[in-house]
Amino acid sequence: THIEYQKEENELPQPFEFDKEQPQVSLVCKTSETAIDHVRAELVPEAIGKNALCHFPMRTVLCIDQNNSGINGTNKGKYVAMGNASPAFMYNCKNVGAKYNNYVSNLKWGKLDDETEDQIRCFIESIFLLIRNKVIQEGGSISRTRIVWFYPLSMSRNKYSLFAQVWNDAYKKYFDKDTEPVAITESIAPYSFFQRTKASIVDVVTIDIGGGTTDIVVADGDGVKLITSMRFAADSIFGTTLVQTKTSDLNGIIKQFKPIYLKKLREYDDLKKMLEDKTAEGFGRSTEVASFLFSLSDNEVVKNANASKDLDFNSILMKDSSQKIVFYIFYTAIIYHLAKLMKAKELPYPKNIAFSGNGSKVISVLTPDTLSLEKLTRKIFEDIYDEDSVKIQLVLNSKNPKEATCKGGLFLKEQQGDVLDSKAILLGKDGCTLAEEISYDKVKDEFENVKQEVGAFFDKVLREIPQDGLNLRDLFSIDGEYVDLALQVMNASDRISFIEKGIKIKKDAGEIAGNMVVEESLFFYPIVGIINQLSEK
């Protein structure tokens, strides 16, 4: 979750912050540091910002008092914003109240039921309370405050409607009964940001990689030409996203680096205990463990010990060659699919590709060298477009890639009405068939073709491209043994089963039904399963 705001229409939006001189909660007496930690964890920190213990972006997690369900224990209004539940500001920072607090993550993609809806409402209302306080402290008008929120294009219409209703109800409750907040797709917002802040960029593809989804916009000087979205993002690398249980066997990457981090955290008892609890007996929610490991370099205790560099998970992954092949497949799958989709829509190859979203940080694990990534990207487009020389520039923002979405949304102010007409979904069975008016019930007949297309992708990026002069060892430290291993895992995998599992998970979560039109490419389901298996090897 990230929040930015602007006071004037043309000013550059800035991250939501407040300091100890203008706190949102004040204590009426002196107390212990332990008690203050509980206030931070279960209510609101005394400060939020880049120089404070807590800051945005933060993990979207709700902290719930497990012993108090509802007002006065009546179970009416089960979750009360900033009452018995609040955003988990201290999540991954410090082990506070573990015995009597529950932490709920995956709010966006959890199963649709009354309890999940109530948790989503509580999280959003808590954020609105912070924003309303900020407006009042800054001397602003509550009724004139406008809120923009974002959703991924691959979110089902059913789930979008639920979120929209919760946002609208909360806005009317805390700000203005006569208007509604503005919903903008995560595809469009980053494009708006780059359009306003990068004068030299006209023809551009924006790729917004989050935890759960990747959202893409293709645009030129005349506007948006294409938008698409897929459930293939950072969680696909570090999670077990084709497993339906909340906890499962740990992902291969997490298994490999858990003992390394337990050793590194020997002098940090609290942090070591947190890692042990998250991975007890080899089980856990791998995406949450990955989030914890990524957070360590920014942890206050770690920074005070000057140990950020030693515990930087991104840097450690970057230096380790054994899992590079996973990140290579992840990156090339997105670029390969983009090239195929653009060609199917008869669009010219892009001059610029700009990345945003917190998930885009994992691209640097493959290599921090932009020139090497550009060489790989150009080669994929040259092969798909059958052209000899393609010129593509990459724009990477490793410092705070999440800001492009928030800033872009505030620049945009409202969803462009005709933008959703540009949505296109490449079915994934070949390089040209779009998912137009084909239902989930009828798409079963295409599973074998999707399987073959995934095989063609692996052949392209692991056999053909390296044989055509792209040295994977020189550019990305990927040895031939890992290339051979990836091909073996792909050939041995049950790709059709992965497609079936991916669709079943969405059906069981109440997101889709058999008679609904296919809303995202099937191409990525087998790849998620394959890279999860590959990381184990």
C-alpha positions, 0 to 999 in steps of 0.5 A: 500500500502506498499513499501520495497526495498533492495540495495544488493541481499542478504540483508534484505529488509527494508521499504521505508523511507526518512527523513527531511534531505533528503526530496523529496520536498523542500519549497522555503520560510517559510510558515504556518503549514496549508500550509505545511499540504496541501503540505503533503496532496496534494503532498508529505510529508517532511518525510515518515517513522516510526518516521514521520507523514506519513509512509508505509503501507498506505491506498490505496487512491487517493487524487484528486483536484475536481476543476481541471480535466486535464492539463489546464482544457482540460480533456486530461490526466484527472489525472496527477501524483503529479499534480492534483492527488496524493496518499492521505498521510494525509488520516485519519491523518488530515482533510485537503482540504475536501472542494475541494479534493475528495478521491477515495478508493477501486482502486483495486476492483472498476468497470472496466472503463476508469476513474478507469483505469486512477486513478489506473495509476495516483496512480502507477505513483505517487508511481514510482516518489517517488521510482525514486527520492529515487533511485537517492538520494541513488546514484542508477541506474534508468535503473537497478532498478527492481520493483516487484508488487503483485496481489491476485490470486482471481483477474480475468484475465481481471482485472489482465491484466489491472493492468499489462498493467498499471504497465508495461507502468509506469515502461517503462515511469520512469525506463527502456523501455526495461524491465518490472516489475515482477508480483507475487501473494500475495499467494506466496510472504509470503511463500518466506519470511517465507522460508528465515527467519524461518529456523525451518519452513519447512512444512508450510501454509501461510495465507495472509489476506488483506482488500479484499482477503485472499491468501493461500499457502501450501508448504513443503520441496519440494516446493509449493503444493497448492495455493488458494484465496478467496474474504473473508478478513477484509472488510468482517467483517467491510464492507457491501461487498454484497451491490453495492452502494459506500455508504450504511447503516453502518455495525453493528460493526461500528454502535455499536462503532460510539457513543463510539468514538464520545465521546472519540474524544470530545477533538479532534475536527478535528478527531471527525469531520472526523468521523462525516463526514464519518458516516453522517446520518448513511450512509457511506463506513463502511470499510473506517470508520473502517480504520479510527478507526484503524488508531487513535492509530497511529495518531500523535495528539493522540500519543502526547496526550498519548491517543493511548491506549484509542483509540486503536480500536483493543484493544477495540474490543478485550475487547468487547464480543458482537461482538466476535462471528463475529470474531470467524466465520471469523477465523473458516471459513478460517481454516475450508475451508483450512482443507477441501481443503487440504484433498480434495487434499490428502495433510497431515495436516500442521505442521505450519500455518503462518499469514501475511497481515494487515487484519490478525491483526483482529485475535487478536480480537478473542483472543491475546492468541496464545495457544487458537487459536492453540487449536481451529485450531487443533480441526478443523483439527482433525474433518476434517481429522478424527484424534485424535491428530494433532500438529499445530503451529501458527506463528503470526506477529502482529507488521507489518504483511504486511512486509512478502509480500514485503520482500518475493517478493524481495527474490523471484525476479520472479514468479515461472513458475509452481506455478500457476499450483498448484492453486485449488478452492474448489467449496464449495458445499461439502468437496471434489468437486473442481471448475474445468472447471465449468462456472458461468452459469452452477454453478447455479445448485450447489447453494443449495449444497453450502447452505447446506455446509455453514449450515454444517460449522455452525453446526460444529464450533458452535455446534459440536466442543463446545459440544466436549470439546472446551469451547468458553466462557473460550477461547474466551469470547463467551457466549452461547446466541451469539452462539444461535443468530448466528445459528438463523441468519444463519438459517433465512438467504437467503444463495442462495441470498447471492451467487447470489449477490456475483456473480452479483457484480463481473459481474457488475464490469466487472470481470467475464462473465457467460461463464468463469470458476469459479475462487473462492469458493462460500462457502464464499458468504453466510458467508459474508452476515450472519456475516454482518447480525449478527453484526447488532444483 
